[in-house]
Amino acid sequence: MSTQWESLANEHILGIAPYEPGKPIEELERELGIHDAIKLASNENPLPPSDRVQKAIRAALAVLNRYPDGSGFYLRQALAKKHGFSPDQIVLGNGSNELIELLVRAFLRPGDEAVVPHPSFVVYPMIVQAAGGVRVMVMLKDHRLDLEAMARAITPMTKLVFIANPNNPTATIVTADEVEHFMARVPDRTIVVFDEAYIEFAMGPDFPETLAHVKQGRRVVVLRTFSKASSLAGLRVGYGVADADAIALMNRIRQPFNVNALGQAAALAALEDDAHILECVRMIEAGRHFLYDEFKTLGVSYVPSRANFILVDVGRSAADIYQKLLHQGVIVRPMTPFGMETALRITVGTPEENRKLVKALRDVLEKKTA
Ligand SMILES: *Cc1c(COP(=O)(O)O)cnc(C)c1O
């Protein structure tokens, strides 16, 4: 039967490996007979949404019989004001993931090329492939996006270039200088997508102001999300900033109610909540330094991080260490699917979670557990 269904499928999707979502934490605890497991696997914010945001969500519950505002009027207005754009330069997505999909569907014709860094966010090549586009993968250099090589990879067929900044899974950035040089080499027919999901954790004088390129009228789309620093991963709200004409094209294929009512209410409240973001950013920064010190003591090498996660090299089978950590109630992400056999990606948690991780990692590395 399955071969028959496959023969009916869009041939472009057949080469895509199915995404393997992790099990719910409760299910894992039941299977392994553990409790109080901590999840440091999906780069979520360890802090819940602020009281202000939770209150806004509760207020929105009472009108859930109604469809959400299909234009996201207030949220787009608030985002436009925050960044100095007009609302028609903002598009909302069901997470920024949906915006990657809208971009590809709006602009990538079958046979067009998309330049994609590797290893990076797996969603880019997956969606490009599903659309019948050609993925041009450019390897990272020293765990960083190699913008020189990415610029060289642009051909007359290149429609899109994806730049995750900070990059996932390495947590490294490309700098303002590097982006300037890169943008000077990108032709007008090529759209550059800056995916800045972790920007709040990365801020510094060396971080590029990519919204300025949108203001200058370049073919640039900037993606941001409420999933990380704003603690709203569960509600799925992201946004894109670009030229109004680009946004209008994306809106043609956007589902009218793609961002739900609770998500809109929560995101609007979160925009008023710089204190929450500051608290999270400070906590993550302190957590990164705590973990660096502990990793050094454990002899585990790591890539210095500008995000809320750290790529570590455990110097032995990451799949094995991952399994052993699971039995200690610590869920991390093995990088085996990227061909990085000894690497784990670990999300920075609360101080308590970080201590639990370090203890488990120490036990596992010192083989105190089977
Ligand atoms: C987490 C993450 C996102 C956020 O996706 P949402 O759909 O907004 O939750 C986007 N890009 C990268 C590279 C990420 O790691």
The ligand as an ORCA input file, in Angstrom:
! r2SCAN-3c Opt
* xyz 0 1
  C      13.996     28.156     16.878
  C      14.317     28.683     15.511
  C      13.367     29.420     14.810
  C      12.027     29.739     15.408
  O      11.028     29.080     14.753
  P       9.502     29.425     15.144
  O       8.765     28.775     14.051
  O       9.397     30.908     15.135
  O       9.260     28.836     16.479
  C      13.702     29.928     13.574
  N      14.914     29.711     13.046
  C      15.859     29.021     13.692
  C      17.200     28.846     13.069
  C      15.583     28.460     14.936
  O      16.505     27.735     15.557
*
